[in-house]
Amino acid sequence: MKICLIDPPLPYASPPLAPLILEYLGGLTHRAMPDAQIELLDPKFRPFFVEKVEADLVGICGSRIVTLPWVYSTADTLRKSGKQVVLGGFNPSAMPEEAKKHADAVVIGEAESVWPEVLEDARKGHLKPFYYGKPMPLEKLPLPIRMPGYKFHGVFTMRGCSTGCTFCALSCLYGKTYRYRPIDDVVKEVNAMPEKFFWNTDGNIWGGNINRAIDLFTALKGSNKKWFGFGDLKAISTPQGDKLARAARESGLLSLWLGCEEKLVGAFEKNKVEAIKKLKDNGIDPILAIILGKRTDTAADFDRIVELSDRLGIMVHPFLLVPFPGTELNEEYKPFLLKEGQWKYYDGAHALFSHPTMSPKEREEKFFSIVFELFSVKRVLKHLFEIPMSVFPVGHFAFLMREFPTRKGMQAAYKKWLAEKENNDGV
């Protein structure tokens, strides 16, 4: 049986990170059906021709909402040519009935518990409309099939999140209870990578259990790999914060993405400022991802972003708020949504709902003006020289590999926005 797994292309530039979900699903497929021929396709970095796909079953990931138009169109084309198509990921799980219009089957939730059944049904040519995955212990998972030619590969060490952010889809798919992979399994997987860098894709690298995080970082120290991750400042602000930051840095952590809602921008708490300093003192480069544009936001909240970046001495990546389907925020904002179902606009650069005092155009213009100030070549290079020499050259190289693709992506988003604006003005 021939099985093709596809991760859709993005409408903007991205770092050269291999699609982790494809690699893990490839490993899961190999375990469940060892005799299958497996092909992993990533149109983000490789030429893709839908008419050249040869497979008995095609699985397409729909986790990034902005890619859904491409996912649906490609799935429709493949089905017309007689191929069985299954969709899965965050958005098909949140909108299974919509996804089913473009697929023979939809996997809702996590794939581990149902993927062998999907494969067997596909072999027989009788896929069920929906497969309901159940959260399972993250033990004895198959090793991923690593795709060649990437600077970075990903690893996950846990699932779930108990924070309960209303705008986040993470807990909608994985649940609000933390589940952890055995540390030995994680270390084995990291050691098997030939590359010197990896990306920890956990929603929060020390979420739920600080002691477990310290144990994990201590175990990874011998791997001699450098890595990136996502986290929060809460754990660093605890009495164990110094030990945690030191263990993370000694394990190879170079840079940490930190989530931040806009309500923190105006009065960034003292303990969070101290936590950022603690990360920097340990040679970890923090990046603040700030969500802007809630209905309670004001123009002043936008204007403070550049000042905040300068005051903290870190890179700040702003995004306009996206009310993802399946989240509490989406339900709350239902009466105000402007582009519901028009998924190509759900990219973090468009205003997607009405606002009491600011028009969509005003919010978008403010967003792009801030973006181009934050991502000016002058600011990027200035921050490059602020990175501690203790992580030279890998830390500086990694910074450039992350920031310039992001800058390029923002430029592409702006050109797209300008074209849309011109078309709308001409109507």
KOLKERO-661200 format. One line per 5 residues: number of its first residue (from 0); their letters; for each residue x, y, z of C-alpha. Coordinates in Angstrom, 3 decimals, decimal comma. Layout:
! KOLKERO-661200
NUM	A	X:Y:Z; ...
***
This chain:
! KOLKERO-661200
0	MKICL	0,000:0,000:0,000; 1,285:3,461:-0,909; 0,739:6,208:1,650; 1,512:9,877:1,073; 1,518:12,370:3,948
5	IDPPL	1,508:16,109:3,181; 2,128:19,230:5,274; 0,660:22,224:3,380; 2,670:25,255:2,252; 2,477:28,514:4,178
10	PYASP	1,580:31,874:2,596; 4,685:33,400:4,205; 8,341:32,513:4,740; 9,292:30,247:7,627; 12,474:28,881:9,223
15	PLAPL	13,883:25,673:7,653; 12,130:23,439:10,190; 11,062:19,955:9,117; 7,309:19,315:9,609; 7,315:17,395:12,872
20	ILEYL	3,755:16,129:12,526; 4,648:14,426:9,222; 7,754:12,807:10,669; 5,894:11,404:13,682; 2,942:10,268:11,613
25	GGLTH	5,404:8,608:9,259; 6,912:6,693:12,180; 3,455:5,725:13,407; 2,545:4,511:9,911; 5,701:2,416:9,651
30	RAMPD	4,959:0,740:12,986; 1,306:0,038:12,156; 1,939:-1,102:8,571; 5,617:-2,064:8,096; 5,108:-3,127:4,477
35	AQIEL	3,659:0,224:3,384; 5,492:2,572:1,020; 5,565:5,944:2,776; 6,187:9,307:1,126; 6,428:12,545:3,131
40	LDPKF	5,889:15,770:1,171; 6,536:19,330:2,342; 5,535:21,898:-0,332; 6,955:24,693:1,845; 10,486:23,771:0,798
45	RPFFV	10,098:21,314:-2,077; 8,340:21,568:-5,464; 4,882:20,020:-5,306; 2,684:18,843:-8,164; -0,656:17,424:-7,115
50	EKVEA	-1,007:15,470:-10,347; 2,207:13,559:-9,543; 0,982:12,238:-6,191; 0,755:8,464:-6,412; -0,776:6,831:-3,368
55	DLVGI	-3,605:4,642:-2,172; -4,111:6,948:0,805; -3,195:10,631:1,184; -3,137:12,253:4,615; -3,028:16,068:4,816
60	CGSRI	-2,376:18,068:7,984; -4,797:20,923:8,642; -3,281:22,324:11,835; -2,513:25,802:10,455; -5,800:27,492:9,746
65	VTLPW	-4,425:29,857:7,113; -3,541:26,826:4,942; -7,088:25,407:4,840; -7,944:26,832:1,369; -4,904:24,994:-0,034
70	VYSTA	-5,721:21,859:1,981; -9,312:21,729:0,754; -8,440:22,472:-2,875; -5,675:19,863:-2,940; -7,871:17,281:-1,233
75	DTLRK	-10,672:17,901:-3,755; -8,265:17,413:-6,669; -6,837:14,208:-5,213; -10,287:12,747:-4,583; -11,387:13,508:-8,141
80	SGKQV	-8,429:11,431:-9,336; -9,684:8,484:-7,270; -7,412:8,727:-4,250; -8,588:8,255:-0,679; -7,961:11,381:1,405
85	VLGGF	-7,931:11,805:5,177; -7,606:15,158:6,966; -6,496:15,751:10,553; -4,993:18,293:12,917; -6,275:21,217:14,976
90	NPSAM	-8,772:22,681:12,531; -10,313:19,511:11,074; -10,744:18,432:14,703; -12,492:21,712:15,528; -14,555:21,767:12,303
95	PEEAK	-14,993:18,103:11,301; -18,174:18,622:9,277; -16,528:21,319:7,147; -13,393:19,210:6,660; -15,466:16,138:5,720
100	KHADA	-16,807:17,975:2,647; -13,293:17,714:1,216; -12,167:14,313:2,503; -13,135:10,669:2,679; -12,340:10,678:6,395
105	VVIGE	-11,450:13,080:9,191; -9,343:12,183:12,233; -10,643:14,132:15,212; -8,153:14,543:18,049; -4,852:12,706:18,446
110	AESVW	-3,991:10,093:15,840; -2,137:7,467:17,889; -5,238:5,586:19,066; -6,949:5,395:15,663; -4,290:5,579:12,941
115	PEVLE	-3,815:1,791:12,617; -7,584:1,502:12,108; -7,509:4,259:9,479; -4,762:2,459:7,578; -6,528:-0,900:7,673
120	DARKG	-9,838:0,598:6,543; -8,037:2,398:3,709; -6,417:-0,869:2,652; -9,906:-2,359:2,380; -11,226:0,737:0,606
125	HLKPF	-13,867:1,445:3,258; -12,909:4,484:5,301; -15,308:5,655:7,989; -16,365:9,317:7,841; -14,867:10,159:11,244
130	YYGKP	-12,277:8,634:13,564; -12,237:9,842:17,157; -8,756:9,784:18,645; -8,385:9,499:22,403; -5,544:10,936:24,508
135	MPLEK	-3,080:8,169:25,320; 0,018:7,840:27,500; 3,044:9,132:25,598; 5,150:6,041:26,160; 6,863:3,786:23,641
140	LPLPI	6,096:6,086:20,730; 7,740:5,145:17,432; 10,767:7,127:16,342; 9,872:9,654:13,648; 10,954:9,220:10,063
145	RMPGY	13,310:12,164:9,684; 13,145:14,083:6,420; 16,553:15,069:4,991; 17,713:18,540:3,981; 16,517:20,677:6,899
150	KFHGV	18,511:22,871:9,275; 16,161:22,024:12,158; 14,038:19,095:13,258; 11,457:19,104:16,011; 10,886:17,099:19,179
155	FTMRG	7,937:17,120:21,530; 8,205:15,972:25,138; 4,663:16,572:26,441; 1,069:17,345:25,504; -1,723:19,271:27,160
160	CSTGC	-1,957:22,656:28,853; -3,760:23,690:32,027; -3,314:27,454:31,554; -6,660:27,851:29,836; -5,994:30,839:27,547
165	TFCAL	-9,284:31,593:25,795; -7,607:32,225:22,413; -5,422:29,080:22,338; -6,364:25,886:20,493; -3,697:23,765:22,196
170	SCLYG	-5,851:22,455:25,051; -8,797:21,990:22,669; -6,893:19,199:20,916; -4,622:17,838:23,647; -6,679:18,496:26,769
175	KTYRY	-5,968:20,453:29,936; -4,043:17,683:31,699; -0,302:17,444:31,128; 1,019:14,168:29,744; 4,768:13,615:29,552
180	RPIDD	7,017:11,429:27,452; 9,621:9,389:29,351; 12,798:11,443:29,548; 14,936:8,554:28,282; 12,793:8,379:25,118
185	VVKEV	13,269:12,092:24,476; 17,037:11,886:24,972; 17,248:8,869:22,663; 15,387:10,755:19,959; 17,543:13,874:20,296
190	NAMPE	20,742:11,843:20,221; 19,585:10,121:17,019; 19,512:13,450:15,156; 22,605:14,148:13,041; 21,878:17,904:13,121
195	KFFWN	23,299:20,119:15,860; 20,034:22,044:16,363; 16,511:21,002:17,247; 13,236:22,716:18,058; 11,254:21,728:21,148
200	TDGNI	7,661:22,172:19,958; 6,005:21,840:23,381; 3,543:24,617:24,098; 5,505:25,315:27,276; 8,872:23,651:27,862
205	WGGNI	8,443:23,751:31,653; 4,673:23,669:31,847; 3,066:21,828:34,719; 6,100:20,385:36,473; 9,274:22,391:37,060
210	NRAID	11,167:19,478:38,619; 10,448:17,302:35,608; 11,708:20,087:33,339; 14,955:20,351:35,309; 15,405:16,564:35,109
215	LFTAL	14,804:16,667:31,353; 17,287:19,489:30,792; 19,888:17,739:32,947; 19,479:14,557:30,895; 19,782:16,483:27,614
220	KGSNK	23,048:18,111:28,675; 25,097:15,203:27,365; 23,512:15,417:23,901; 25,627:18,470:23,000; 22,789:19,910:20,894
225	KWFGF	21,478:23,471:20,730; 17,770:24,102:20,705; 14,821:26,516:20,751; 11,569:26,330:22,667; 8,362:27,984:23,841
230	GDLKA	7,717:28,891:27,454; 6,317:31,338:29,972; 7,752:33,656:32,597; 5,745:32,221:35,467; 8,099:29,313:36,088
235	ISTPQ	11,183:31,544:35,892; 9,599:33,823:38,512; 9,413:30,999:41,101; 12,114:30,299:43,710; 13,381:27,546:41,378
240	GDKLA	13,708:29,999:38,484; 17,489:30,380:38,666; 18,030:26,626:38,766; 15,556:26,122:35,942; 17,135:28,743:33,675
245	RAARE	20,634:27,441:34,375; 19,623:23,836:33,631; 17,908:24,909:30,415; 20,955:26,836:29,221; 23,345:23,994:30,109
250	SGLLS	21,127:21,628:28,078; 21,658:23,829:25,011; 18,661:26,199:25,054; 19,571:29,254:22,969; 16,311:31,103:22,541
255	LWLGC	12,868:31,043:24,128; 9,560:32,263:22,694; 7,402:33,825:25,394; 3,667:34,310:24,964; 2,133:37,589:26,141
260	EEKLV	-1,369:39,013:25,913; -1,773:42,689:25,133; -3,123:43,445:28,618; 0,433:43,065:29,940; 1,942:45,576:27,537
265	GAFEK	0,937:48,749:29,352; 2,131:47,660:32,764; 4,651:44,869:32,341; 4,932:43,469:35,853; 8,184:43,801:37,776
270	NKVEA	8,474:40,048:38,306; 8,249:39,455:34,541; 10,949:42,041:33,865; 13,145:40,279:36,413; 12,388:36,897:34,839
275	IKKLK	13,454:38,161:31,404; 16,672:39,495:32,935; 17,239:36,089:34,532; 16,938:34,393:31,147; 19,332:36,882:29,528
280	DNGID	21,827:36,535:32,385; 21,876:32,797:31,679; 22,631:33,339:27,982; 19,071:32,590:26,791; 17,691:35,001:24,194
285	PILAI	13,989:35,743:24,922; 11,526:36,638:22,167; 8,214:38,131:23,234; 5,220:37,133:21,096; 2,524:39,710:21,796
290	ILGKR	-1,105:39,374:20,773; -2,723:42,684:19,873; -6,145:43,862:18,865; -8,690:42,557:21,361; -11,928:44,486:21,492
295	TDTAA	-10,732:45,983:24,784; -7,498:47,205:23,160; -6,792:50,841:22,406; -4,533:52,591:19,933; -2,157:53,322:22,815
300	DFDRI	-1,637:49,593:23,389; -0,301:49,290:19,843; 1,947:52,306:20,272; 3,635:50,904:23,393; 5,068:47,839:21,647
305	VELSD	8,252:49,424:20,294; 8,902:51,133:23,634; 8,445:47,796:25,387; 10,977:46,123:23,082; 13,529:48,849:23,804
310	RLGIM	12,865:48,826:27,534; 13,272:45,066:27,856; 16,103:44,824:25,326; 14,534:41,914:23,456; 12,936:41,170:20,107
315	VHPFL	9,153:41,483:20,116; 6,959:39,708:17,553; 3,422:41,175:17,435; 0,379:39,392:16,007; -3,204:40,487:15,558
320	LVPFP	-5,592:38,348:17,572; -7,031:35,328:15,740; -10,297:33,836:17,118; -9,529:30,225:16,207; -12,529:27,892:15,740
325	GTELN	-13,143:25,655:18,729; -11,738:28,132:21,267; -13,602:30,034:23,969; -12,607:33,285:22,313; -14,261:32,262:19,058
330	EEYKP	-17,551:31,704:20,881; -17,212:35,010:22,738; -16,517:36,936:19,525; -19,163:35,231:17,355; -21,365:38,358:17,172
335	FLLKE	-18,427:40,473:16,001; -16,682:38,222:13,440; -16,119:39,797:10,013; -14,427:37,100:7,931; -15,736:33,864:9,428
340	GQWKY	-14,878:30,944:7,178; -12,477:33,017:5,059; -9,476:31,174:6,421; -6,858:32,822:4,209; -7,207:35,933:6,380
345	YDGAH	-6,508:34,067:9,636; -2,778:34,760:9,475; -2,240:37,106:12,417; -1,998:40,145:10,143; -5,700:40,840:9,535
350	ALFSH	-8,394:42,307:11,790; -11,061:39,608:11,953; -13,762:41,218:14,083; -15,346:44,589:14,710; -13,947:46,904:17,391
355	PTMSP	-15,720:49,585:19,461; -13,397:52,423:18,418; -10,935:51,203:15,739; -11,757:50,102:12,199; -10,132:46,968:10,739
360	KEREE	-8,051:49,173:8,432; -6,790:51,281:11,374; -5,736:48,192:13,329; -4,014:46,632:10,349; -2,162:49,836:9,459
365	KFFSI	-0,972:50,231:13,049; 0,105:46,603:13,125; 2,246:46,870:9,987; 3,797:50,182:11,025; 4,928:48,546:14,288
370	VFELF	6,145:45,420:12,500; 8,420:47,322:10,137; 9,905:49,345:12,952; 10,571:46,245:15,055; 11,991:44,262:12,136
375	SVKRV	14,103:46,978:10,551; 17,556:45,761:9,555; 19,031:48,273:11,992; 17,077:46,852:14,947; 17,731:43,235:14,004
380	LKHLF	21,481:43,830:13,741; 21,465:45,863:16,951; 19,926:42,944:18,797; 22,335:40,515:17,138; 25,227:42,299:18,848
385	EIPMS	23,369:42,260:22,169; 23,333:38,463:22,261; 25,955:37,237:24,767; 29,288:36,171:23,275; 29,055:33,063:25,441
390	VFPVG	26,743:31,549:22,779; 28,797:32,734:19,757; 28,619:31,675:16,966; 25,710:29,219:17,184; 23,424:31,570:19,104
395	HFAFL	23,996:34,399:16,649; 23,586:32,126:13,626; 20,360:30,710:15,037; 19,035:34,214:15,676; 19,559:35,196:12,043
400	MREFP	18,034:31,929:10,801; 14,905:32,792:12,793; 14,560:36,564:12,416; 15,240:37,116:8,738; 12,696:34,514:7,522
405	TRKGM	10,201:36,112:9,920; 11,008:39,546:8,523; 10,614:38,212:4,993; 7,270:36,681:5,951; 6,038:39,996:7,342
410	QAAYK	7,067:41,770:4,137; 5,117:39,209:2,098; 2,090:39,684:4,354; 2,277:43,454:3,860; 2,421:43,165:0,063
415	KWLAE	-0,570:40,864:0,184; -2,419:43,340:2,409; -1,637:46,264:0,095; -2,948:44,323:-2,905; -6,157:43,490:-1,032
420	KENND	-6,567:47,120:-0,005; -6,127:48,350:-3,593; -8,672:45,832:-4,864; -11,176:46,799:-2,188; -10,671:50,528:-2,833
425	GV	-11,243:49,955:-6,521; -14,576:48,242:-5,980
***
